[in-house]
Amino acid sequence: MSHAACRDDVPIGASECLHRLIDGETGRWWLPHGPLEVRGEPRLGRLLIAHGAGAGQDSTFLQRLREALADQGVQTLAIEFAYLQRMRREGRRRPPPRIDHLVEEFTAWCDLLSHPELPPLWLGGKSLGGRVASLVAARDGAAGLVLCGYPFHPPRRPERLRLDHWPALACPTLVVQGARDPFGTREEVVGYALPSVARLHWLEDGDHDWKPRRASGLTQAALIDQGAAAIAAFMATPVRGASE
């Protein structure tokens, strides 16, 4: 079932969503902000996760990552931005809106899904989704931050760094990055002056979607499992300022 399939379900309100979360329910629900898929038990915590620019929560990468995180004890709350929902309705691609619009949309989800009776909400996402999450965390704070394939710069444009807001990050921050990610390779990122709260976990030979080259002898599934294990360990015992 695709992430958009919950569109056929009966919509629920914010209060009903919180009651279900507090009662430990999981599933795909349609809320005023759009679709939400809750997967796994929050034994180690809850992670609000946003998607990349061109693919939604039903992408192979995010499906496998959320399944692996659930196995590790991390509950994921997967959302889709409004422009992606519109892409589904119209059946054609469209670019994301201005980043500040996505920041406000993500903030609305944070407000909706936070409650004193629930574990603190970690923020995160894939590529663009991670950039949005980091902007929210820098502005408003967060329990922690998980960035999967962070877009440090556009491909082939290493001079256009997306790090202006990073000095404001005050929460434990984990970046899980493929070593040859064109949005920020290991060789490039080790030269950046990142804040002390940030930790880097490198996936050997992985690209932006954590796919290795066949000659490496590795598989994307294995790297996703490795990334999920690193995220779970970090959420269990956040470590500041370390790099792997």
BALOBA-1460 file (C-alpha; in Angstrom, 3 decimals):
// residues 244
<rec num="1" residu="m" x="0.000" y="0.000" z="0.000"/>
<rec num="2" residu="s" x="1.366" y="3.423" z="-0.884"/>
<rec num="3" residu="h" x="1.708" y="6.217" z="1.629"/>
<rec num="4" residu="a" x="-1.106" y="8.053" z="-0.169"/>
<rec num="5" residu="a" x="-3.537" y="5.152" z="0.192"/>
<rec num="6" residu="c" x="-4.810" y="6.509" z="3.520"/>
<rec num="7" residu="r" x="-6.586" y="9.201" z="1.483"/>
<rec num="8" residu="d" x="-9.482" y="6.763" z="1.194"/>
<rec num="9" residu="d" x="-9.754" y="6.409" z="4.964"/>
<rec num="10" residu="v" x="-11.998" y="8.513" z="7.181"/>
<rec num="11" residu="p" x="-10.060" y="11.680" z="8.121"/>
<rec num="12" residu="i" x="-9.289" y="12.193" z="11.792"/>
<rec num="13" residu="g" x="-8.633" y="15.359" z="13.772"/>
<rec num="14" residu="a" x="-5.615" y="16.358" z="15.852"/>
<rec num="15" residu="s" x="-7.189" y="15.243" z="19.145"/>
<rec num="16" residu="e" x="-8.051" y="11.799" z="17.782"/>
<rec num="17" residu="c" x="-4.498" y="11.468" z="16.428"/>
<rec num="18" residu="l" x="-2.994" y="12.239" z="19.838"/>
<rec num="19" residu="h" x="-5.355" y="9.785" z="21.568"/>
<rec num="20" residu="r" x="-4.229" y="7.047" z="19.177"/>
<rec num="21" residu="l" x="-0.566" y="7.849" z="19.730"/>
<rec num="22" residu="i" x="-0.952" y="7.901" z="23.503"/>
<rec num="23" residu="d" x="-2.790" y="4.550" z="23.306"/>
<rec num="24" residu="g" x="0.135" y="3.104" z="21.350"/>
<rec num="25" residu="e" x="-1.644" y="2.721" z="18.031"/>
<rec num="26" residu="t" x="0.193" y="2.666" z="14.717"/>
<rec num="27" residu="g" x="-1.035" y="2.876" z="11.136"/>
<rec num="28" residu="r" x="-1.767" y="5.260" z="8.264"/>
<rec num="29" residu="w" x="-4.087" y="8.150" z="9.045"/>
<rec num="30" residu="w" x="-5.327" y="11.178" z="7.145"/>
<rec num="31" residu="l" x="-5.163" y="14.424" z="9.118"/>
<rec num="32" residu="p" x="-5.907" y="18.070" z="8.282"/>
<rec num="33" residu="h" x="-2.229" y="18.510" z="7.319"/>
<rec num="34" residu="g" x="-2.190" y="15.403" z="5.122"/>
<rec num="35" residu="p" x="-1.148" y="11.748" z="5.441"/>
<rec num="36" residu="l" x="0.677" y="10.411" z="8.480"/>
<rec num="37" residu="e" x="2.128" y="6.926" z="8.821"/>
<rec num="38" residu="v" x="3.172" y="5.778" z="12.291"/>
<rec num="39" residu="r" x="5.366" y="2.701" z="12.414"/>
<rec num="40" residu="g" x="7.038" y="0.879" z="15.302"/>
<rec num="41" residu="e" x="7.079" y="1.235" z="19.065"/>
<rec num="42" residu="p" x="8.931" y="4.165" z="20.670"/>
<rec num="43" residu="r" x="11.204" y="2.039" z="22.864"/>
<rec num="44" residu="l" x="14.125" y="4.343" z="22.057"/>
<rec num="45" residu="g" x="12.122" y="7.392" z="20.999"/>
<rec num="46" residu="r" x="9.975" y="8.972" z="18.291"/>
<rec num="47" residu="l" x="11.327" y="10.380" z="15.020"/>
<rec num="48" residu="l" x="9.283" y="12.752" z="12.851"/>
<rec num="49" residu="i" x="10.702" y="12.111" z="9.395"/>
<rec num="50" residu="a" x="10.220" y="14.102" z="6.186"/>
<rec num="51" residu="h" x="10.982" y="12.997" z="2.627"/>
<rec num="52" residu="g" x="13.353" y="14.266" z="-0.053"/>
<rec num="53" residu="a" x="12.554" y="16.693" z="-2.853"/>
<rec num="54" residu="g" x="11.392" y="14.280" z="-5.540"/>
<rec num="55" residu="a" x="10.076" y="11.162" z="-3.799"/>
<rec num="56" residu="g" x="7.574" y="10.669" z="-0.992"/>
<rec num="57" residu="q" x="7.367" y="8.281" z="1.925"/>
<rec num="58" residu="d" x="6.634" y="5.330" z="-0.360"/>
<rec num="59" residu="s" x="10.117" y="5.499" z="-1.876"/>
<rec num="60" residu="t" x="12.117" y="2.297" z="-1.524"/>
<rec num="61" residu="f" x="14.725" y="4.084" z="0.577"/>
<rec num="62" residu="l" x="12.308" y="5.487" z="3.164"/>
<rec num="63" residu="q" x="10.184" y="2.337" z="3.324"/>
<rec num="64" residu="r" x="13.250" y="0.216" z="4.098"/>
<rec num="65" residu="l" x="14.688" y="2.756" z="6.517"/>
<rec num="66" residu="r" x="11.468" y="3.057" z="8.520"/>
<rec num="67" residu="e" x="11.115" y="-0.719" z="8.671"/>
<rec num="68" residu="a" x="14.701" y="-1.046" z="9.890"/>
<rec num="69" residu="l" x="14.192" y="1.700" z="12.481"/>
<rec num="70" residu="a" x="11.063" y="-0.027" z="13.778"/>
<rec num="71" residu="d" x="13.083" y="-3.219" z="14.220"/>
<rec num="72" residu="q" x="15.609" y="-1.205" z="16.237"/>
<rec num="73" residu="g" x="12.986" y="0.313" z="18.553"/>
<rec num="74" residu="v" x="12.551" y="3.733" z="16.955"/>
<rec num="75" residu="q" x="9.012" y="4.838" z="16.147"/>
<rec num="76" residu="t" x="8.802" y="6.843" z="12.927"/>
<rec num="77" residu="l" x="6.085" y="9.372" z="12.153"/>
<rec num="78" residu="a" x="6.271" y="9.861" z="8.383"/>
<rec num="79" residu="i" x="4.717" y="12.939" z="6.791"/>
<rec num="80" residu="e" x="4.421" y="14.352" z="3.291"/>
<rec num="81" residu="f" x="4.568" y="18.009" z="2.353"/>
<rec num="82" residu="a" x="1.613" y="19.583" z="0.572"/>
<rec num="83" residu="y" x="3.461" y="19.990" z="-2.750"/>
<rec num="84" residu="l" x="4.149" y="16.228" z="-2.848"/>
<rec num="85" residu="q" x="0.486" y="15.520" z="-2.139"/>
<rec num="86" residu="r" x="-0.396" y="17.806" z="-5.058"/>
<rec num="87" residu="m" x="2.059" y="15.929" z="-7.271"/>
<rec num="88" residu="r" x="0.177" y="12.726" z="-6.493"/>
<rec num="89" residu="r" x="-3.211" y="14.284" z="-7.252"/>
<rec num="90" residu="e" x="-2.059" y="15.784" z="-10.558"/>
<rec num="91" residu="g" x="0.138" y="12.890" z="-11.611"/>
<rec num="92" residu="r" x="3.083" y="15.111" z="-12.528"/>
<rec num="93" residu="r" x="6.257" y="16.350" z="-10.919"/>
<rec num="94" residu="r" x="6.631" y="19.851" z="-9.550"/>
<rec num="95" residu="p" x="9.462" y="21.565" z="-7.661"/>
<rec num="96" residu="p" x="9.253" y="22.135" z="-3.912"/>
<rec num="97" residu="p" x="8.115" y="25.579" z="-2.749"/>
<rec num="98" residu="r" x="10.376" y="28.037" z="-0.948"/>
<rec num="99" residu="i" x="12.185" y="26.478" z="1.994"/>
<rec num="100" residu="d" x="10.479" y="28.827" z="4.493"/>
<rec num="101" residu="h" x="7.071" y="27.443" z="3.467"/>
<rec num="102" residu="l" x="8.276" y="23.907" z="4.172"/>
<rec num="103" residu="v" x="9.687" y="25.018" z="7.520"/>
<rec num="104" residu="e" x="6.296" y="26.338" z="8.592"/>
<rec num="105" residu="e" x="4.560" y="23.202" z="7.349"/>
<rec num="106" residu="f" x="6.992" y="20.998" z="9.279"/>
<rec num="107" residu="t" x="6.532" y="23.155" z="12.383"/>
<rec num="108" residu="a" x="2.775" y="22.622" z="12.196"/>
<rec num="109" residu="w" x="3.340" y="18.861" z="12.216"/>
<rec num="110" residu="c" x="5.665" y="19.208" z="15.225"/>
<rec num="111" residu="d" x="2.978" y="21.090" z="17.128"/>
<rec num="112" residu="l" x="0.310" y="18.563" z="16.199"/>
<rec num="113" residu="l" x="2.338" y="15.501" z="17.226"/>
<rec num="114" residu="s" x="3.860" y="16.796" z="20.473"/>
<rec num="115" residu="h" x="2.238" y="16.073" z="23.836"/>
<rec num="116" residu="p" x="3.463" y="15.803" z="27.465"/>
<rec num="117" residu="e" x="2.234" y="12.196" z="27.672"/>
<rec num="118" residu="l" x="4.341" y="11.183" z="24.652"/>
<rec num="119" residu="p" x="8.121" y="10.790" z="24.392"/>
<rec num="120" residu="p" x="9.931" y="13.912" z="23.136"/>
<rec num="121" residu="l" x="9.861" y="14.309" z="19.372"/>
<rec num="122" residu="w" x="13.120" y="13.971" z="17.455"/>
<rec num="123" residu="l" x="13.183" y="15.681" z="14.061"/>
<rec num="124" residu="g" x="14.721" y="14.388" z="10.864"/>
<rec num="125" residu="g" x="14.430" y="13.590" z="7.224"/>
<rec num="126" residu="k" x="15.968" y="12.538" z="3.955"/>
<rec num="127" residu="s" x="17.885" y="15.197" z="1.990"/>
<rec num="128" residu="l" x="15.503" y="18.186" z="1.627"/>
<rec num="129" residu="g" x="13.414" y="16.861" z="4.515"/>
<rec num="130" residu="g" x="16.496" y="16.805" z="6.713"/>
<rec num="131" residu="r" x="17.392" y="20.358" z="5.730"/>
<rec num="132" residu="v" x="13.901" y="21.508" z="6.706"/>
<rec num="133" residu="a" x="14.111" y="19.614" z="10.004"/>
<rec num="134" residu="s" x="17.478" y="21.203" z="10.775"/>
<rec num="135" residu="l" x="16.110" y="24.701" z="10.145"/>
<rec num="136" residu="v" x="13.232" y="24.031" z="12.542"/>
<rec num="137" residu="a" x="15.592" y="22.604" z="15.177"/>
<rec num="138" residu="a" x="17.939" y="25.594" z="14.842"/>
<rec num="139" residu="r" x="15.060" y="28.040" z="15.255"/>
<rec num="140" residu="d" x="12.818" y="26.291" z="17.783"/>
<rec num="141" residu="g" x="14.979" y="23.599" z="19.379"/>
<rec num="142" residu="a" x="14.324" y="19.846" z="19.425"/>
<rec num="143" residu="a" x="15.016" y="16.737" z="21.477"/>
<rec num="144" residu="g" x="17.421" y="15.672" z="18.745"/>
<rec num="145" residu="l" x="18.035" y="15.715" z="15.015"/>
<rec num="146" residu="v" x="18.637" y="12.882" z="12.504"/>
<rec num="147" residu="l" x="19.740" y="13.837" z="8.982"/>
<rec num="148" residu="c" x="19.886" y="11.121" z="6.311"/>
<rec num="149" residu="g" x="21.883" y="12.234" z="3.278"/>
<rec num="150" residu="y" x="22.090" y="15.892" z="4.255"/>
<rec num="151" residu="p" x="22.348" y="18.214" z="1.200"/>
<rec num="152" residu="f" x="25.430" y="20.150" z="2.323"/>
<rec num="153" residu="h" x="25.525" y="21.721" z="-1.149"/>
<rec num="154" residu="p" x="23.948" y="21.167" z="-4.573"/>
<rec num="155" residu="p" x="25.773" y="18.569" z="-6.693"/>
<rec num="156" residu="r" x="28.820" y="20.046" z="-8.442"/>
<rec num="157" residu="r" x="28.322" y="23.323" z="-6.541"/>
<rec num="158" residu="p" x="30.466" y="22.818" z="-3.421"/>
<rec num="159" residu="e" x="30.734" y="26.573" z="-2.877"/>
<rec num="160" residu="r" x="26.980" y="26.875" z="-2.140"/>
<rec num="161" residu="l" x="26.985" y="25.485" z="1.386"/>
<rec num="162" residu="r" x="23.745" y="25.074" z="3.326"/>
<rec num="163" residu="l" x="25.240" y="25.509" z="6.767"/>
<rec num="164" residu="d" x="24.367" y="29.094" z="7.732"/>
<rec num="165" residu="h" x="21.914" y="27.943" z="10.407"/>
<rec num="166" residu="w" x="24.075" y="25.161" z="11.831"/>
<rec num="167" residu="p" x="25.807" y="27.286" z="14.488"/>
<rec num="168" residu="a" x="22.361" y="27.706" z="16.097"/>
<rec num="169" residu="l" x="21.879" y="23.946" z="16.527"/>
<rec num="170" residu="a" x="21.879" y="23.077" z="20.225"/>
<rec num="171" residu="c" x="20.426" y="19.542" z="20.191"/>
<rec num="172" residu="p" x="22.216" y="16.215" z="19.607"/>
<rec num="173" residu="t" x="22.557" y="15.931" z="15.823"/>
<rec num="174" residu="l" x="23.421" y="12.833" z="13.811"/>
<rec num="175" residu="v" x="24.239" y="12.942" z="10.089"/>
<rec num="176" residu="v" x="24.191" y="9.565" z="8.332"/>
<rec num="177" residu="q" x="25.879" y="10.137" z="4.992"/>
<rec num="178" residu="g" x="27.068" y="8.028" z="2.090"/>
<rec num="179" residu="a" x="30.833" y="8.464" z="1.733"/>
<rec num="180" residu="r" x="30.471" y="9.448" z="-1.943"/>
<rec num="181" residu="d" x="27.243" y="11.463" z="-1.673"/>
<rec num="182" residu="p" x="27.395" y="14.186" z="-4.378"/>
<rec num="183" residu="f" x="25.623" y="16.540" z="-1.941"/>
<rec num="184" residu="g" x="28.587" y="16.231" z="0.419"/>
<rec num="185" residu="t" x="31.320" y="13.593" z="0.204"/>
<rec num="186" residu="r" x="33.449" y="12.491" z="3.122"/>
<rec num="187" residu="e" x="36.429" y="14.385" z="1.730"/>
<rec num="188" residu="e" x="34.384" y="17.588" z="1.568"/>
<rec num="189" residu="v" x="32.497" y="17.362" z="4.844"/>
<rec num="190" residu="v" x="35.512" y="16.609" z="7.041"/>
<rec num="191" residu="g" x="36.741" y="20.089" z="6.155"/>
<rec num="192" residu="y" x="33.606" y="21.863" z="7.386"/>
<rec num="193" residu="a" x="33.467" y="23.601" z="10.762"/>
<rec num="194" residu="l" x="30.416" y="21.825" z="12.166"/>
<rec num="195" residu="p" x="29.025" y="22.561" z="15.656"/>
<rec num="196" residu="s" x="30.109" y="20.403" z="18.561"/>
<rec num="197" residu="v" x="26.639" y="18.846" z="18.863"/>
<rec num="198" residu="a" x="26.982" y="17.197" z="15.435"/>
<rec num="199" residu="r" x="28.117" y="13.627" z="14.893"/>
<rec num="200" residu="l" x="28.824" y="12.075" z="11.490"/>
<rec num="201" residu="h" x="28.279" y="8.416" z="10.631"/>
<rec num="202" residu="w" x="29.697" y="7.461" z="7.234"/>
<rec num="203" residu="l" x="28.329" y="4.624" z="5.108"/>
<rec num="204" residu="e" x="31.175" y="3.218" z="3.059"/>
<rec num="205" residu="d" x="30.756" y="3.690" z="-0.720"/>
<rec num="206" residu="g" x="27.162" y="4.883" z="-0.321"/>
<rec num="207" residu="d" x="25.665" y="7.551" z="-2.598"/>
<rec num="208" residu="h" x="22.836" y="9.990" z="-1.779"/>
<rec num="209" residu="d" x="20.393" y="7.072" z="-1.393"/>
<rec num="210" residu="w" x="23.037" y="4.963" z="0.363"/>
<rec num="211" residu="k" x="23.508" y="2.796" z="-2.723"/>
<rec num="212" residu="p" x="27.042" y="1.380" z="-3.041"/>
<rec num="213" residu="r" x="28.744" y="0.399" z="-6.251"/>
<rec num="214" residu="r" x="28.498" y="-3.275" z="-7.125"/>
<rec num="215" residu="a" x="32.278" y="-3.650" z="-6.994"/>
<rec num="216" residu="s" x="32.240" y="-2.703" z="-3.310"/>
<rec num="217" residu="g" x="30.568" y="-5.995" z="-2.388"/>
<rec num="218" residu="l" x="28.018" y="-4.060" z="-0.314"/>
<rec num="219" residu="t" x="24.269" y="-3.612" z="-0.813"/>
<rec num="220" residu="q" x="21.881" y="-0.736" z="-0.224"/>
<rec num="221" residu="a" x="19.859" y="-2.891" z="2.163"/>
<rec num="222" residu="a" x="22.947" y="-3.565" z="4.265"/>
<rec num="223" residu="l" x="23.839" y="0.124" z="4.401"/>
<rec num="224" residu="i" x="20.267" y="1.044" z="5.359"/>
<rec num="225" residu="d" x="20.422" y="-1.488" z="8.193"/>
<rec num="226" residu="q" x="23.752" y="-0.009" z="9.270"/>
<rec num="227" residu="g" x="22.321" y="3.507" z="9.137"/>
<rec num="228" residu="a" x="19.261" y="2.491" z="11.157"/>
<rec num="229" residu="a" x="21.453" y="0.858" z="13.800"/>
<rec num="230" residu="a" x="23.530" y="4.039" z="14.066"/>
<rec num="231" residu="i" x="20.379" y="6.162" z="14.443"/>
<rec num="232" residu="a" x="18.941" y="3.865" z="17.115"/>
<rec num="233" residu="a" x="22.194" y="3.845" z="19.087"/>
<rec num="234" residu="f" x="22.425" y="7.630" z="18.907"/>
<rec num="235" residu="m" x="18.834" y="8.132" z="20.028"/>
<rec num="236" residu="a" x="19.374" y="5.706" z="22.912"/>
<rec num="237" residu="t" x="22.480" y="7.533" z="24.137"/>
<rec num="238" residu="p" x="23.035" y="10.827" z="22.285"/>
<rec num="239" residu="v" x="26.728" y="11.591" z="21.873"/>
<rec num="240" residu="r" x="27.863" y="15.088" z="21.097"/>
<rec num="241" residu="g" x="30.796" y="16.027" z="18.933"/>
<rec num="242" residu="a" x="31.935" y="12.578" z="17.793"/>
<rec num="243" residu="s" x="32.577" y="11.327" z="14.273"/>
<rec num="244" residu="e" x="32.792" y="7.870" z="12.757"/>
